[in-house]
């Protein structure tokens, strides 16, 4: 039987994964909570993803969509500490956005009024 010797080394490079709406939501939120500029590549743009972007914009997060030779990329300038700028976070009809942004909101602000917009 052959044996392989594994030598610890610093990893370099990148991993390319297939686009996923679920991972895209999480990447947007993580980038928004970080300090500085993040680039998200290979993102799926959908109505749900747009809702999450607009939800993070309600916290003052800035983003820009870049269309270059690599395809559509998203640049997000994270704020670290989020402050609610708009009185309403419109999740549109995205259950994923609502599910992700409720805990983010509760961790970041002292009071979160919930409004029943269906009635």
N, C-alpha and C positions, 0 to 999 in steps of 0.2 A: 504494500500500500504506500502511495506517495504521501509525502508530508509537505505542508506549506508553512513557511515561516512568515509571520505577520510582524512588521516593524512599525511601531507607532510613528506617525508623521502628521504634520499639519495638513489639513485638507484644503484643496484649492479647486476652483471650478464652479460650475453651476449645475443645477438639476432642472430639467425642463419637464414639467408635468402637463397633462392635458388640462384644458380649461375646465373649471368647475364653478358653477354659480355659488355653491355653498362655501368653497374656499375663497371665492372673490369677495363675498360679504365679510368674511373673517379678516382677509388681508386689508380691506378698506378700513375696518375698525381698528386693527392693530396699528396700521400706518398712522391713523388719526390720533391714536393715543401716544404715539412716540414723539420724540423731539426731533425736528429736522425734516429733511426731504426724503421721501420714499418713492421708489419707482416700482409699479406693479405691472408686470408684463403678462401677456397671454390671458387677458381678462375677458370674461364674457359680459358684454353690455346687454342688459335686459331692463325691463321696467322695474324689476325688483332691485337690481343693482343701482339704477338711477335713484330709486327711493332711498336706498342706504346712503348714497353720496349726498343727496339733499338733506337727509337726516343729520349727517355729520356736519354739513354746512351750517345747519341750525346751531351747532356748537362753535361756529367760527372757524372751522377747518377749511382751508383753501385747497382746491384741486384743479387740475388741468388735464384734459385729454389730449394726447399727442398721437398723431398719425404719421408714422415714419416708415422706413424700409422694413422695420421689424414688425409692423402692424400697429394695432391700437394699443397704446400704453397709457397708464394713469400715473400722474405725478401728484402726490399728496404731501402737503406741508403740515405735518403733525403739530399739535399744540401742547402735548403732554397733559397739562391741566385744562380740561374743557370747561367752558362757561357757556351756559345756554344764552344765545343771543336772541333768537326768536321765541315768542311765547308758545308756539305750536310746532311740534315735530310731526310733519305730515308724512306718514308711512305709506300713503296712497292705499293701495289694496295689497300691499306686500306683507304677508304673515311672517316671512323670514325677517324683514326689516323690523317689524314690531317686536318680534321675539328677541332679536339681538339688542335693540336700542333701549328696551325697558330696563334691563340691568345696568347698561352703561349710564343711562340717565339717573337711576337711583344712586349710583356710586358717585356721581359728579355734582348733583344739585341737592339742595336741602328740601325743596318742595316741588313735587311734580303733579300738577293738576291733570287728571284724566278726563277727557271729554267724549261723550257719546255723540259722534257725528252722524250716526246712522239714523237717529230719530230727530 
